[in-house]
Amino acid sequence: MCSVCKKIRNAEGEWTSVDLYLRDHTNADVSHGLRPDCAKKYHSPN
């Protein structure tokens, strides 16, 4: 797993997002959300 972007390398050596990797290799159903602290940091007017 890349320590910067958090993508993971699959068996073919290609980089993919962790959520897609989990979906393809487990029974996990991944959904997305936005933590309140991140919303403030990235979506607030400066």
C-alpha positions as a Markdown table, in Angstrom:
| # | Residue | x | y | z |
|---|---|---|---|---|
| 1 | Met | 0.0 | 0.0 | 0.0 |
| 2 | Cys | 1.3 | 3.4 | -0.9 |
| 3 | Ser | 1.8 | 5.5 | 2.3 |
| 4 | Val | 0.9 | 8.7 | 0.5 |
| 5 | Cys | -2.2 | 8.0 | -1.6 |
| 6 | Lys | -3.3 | 4.8 | 0.1 |
| 7 | Lys | -3.7 | 2.9 | -3.1 |
| 8 | Ile | -2.8 | -0.8 | -3.1 |
| 9 | Arg | -1.0 | -3.0 | -5.7 |
| 10 | Asn | -3.0 | -5.9 | -7.0 |
| 11 | Ala | -1.7 | -9.3 | -8.1 |
| 12 | Glu | -1.1 | -8.0 | -11.6 |
| 13 | Gly | 1.1 | -5.1 | -10.2 |
| 14 | Glu | -1.5 | -2.4 | -11.0 |
| 15 | Trp | -2.3 | 0.3 | -8.4 |
| 16 | Thr | -6.0 | 0.6 | -7.4 |
| 17 | Ser | -7.9 | 2.2 | -4.6 |
| 18 | Val | -8.4 | 0.3 | -1.4 |
| 19 | Asp | -12.2 | 0.4 | -1.7 |
| 20 | Leu | -12.1 | -1.3 | -5.1 |
| 21 | Tyr | -9.5 | -3.8 | -3.9 |
| 22 | Leu | -11.7 | -4.7 | -1.0 |
| 23 | Arg | -14.8 | -5.0 | -3.1 |
| 24 | Asp | -13.0 | -7.3 | -5.6 |
| 25 | His | -11.3 | -9.5 | -3.0 |
| 26 | Thr | -13.8 | -9.8 | -0.1 |
| 27 | Asn | -17.5 | -9.7 | 0.6 |
| 28 | Ala | -17.1 | -6.1 | 1.9 |
| 29 | Asp | -19.7 | -3.5 | 0.7 |
| 30 | Val | -17.8 | -0.2 | 1.0 |
| 31 | Ser | -19.6 | 3.1 | 1.1 |
| 32 | His | -18.2 | 6.6 | 1.2 |
| 33 | Gly | -18.7 | 9.4 | 3.6 |
| 34 | Leu | -17.0 | 12.6 | 4.7 |
| 35 | Arg | -15.9 | 13.1 | 8.3 |
| 36 | Pro | -17.0 | 16.5 | 9.7 |
| 37 | Asp | -13.3 | 17.5 | 10.3 |
| 38 | Cys | -12.5 | 16.8 | 6.6 |
| 39 | Ala | -15.5 | 18.6 | 5.4 |
| 40 | Lys | -14.4 | 21.7 | 7.3 |
| 41 | Lys | -10.9 | 21.4 | 6.0 |
| 42 | Tyr | -11.6 | 20.8 | 2.4 |
| 43 | His | -15.0 | 22.2 | 1.7 |
| 44 | Ser | -15.1 | 25.5 | 3.7 |
| 45 | Pro | -14.5 | 28.8 | 2.0 |
| 46 | Asn | -11.2 | 30.4 | 3.0 |
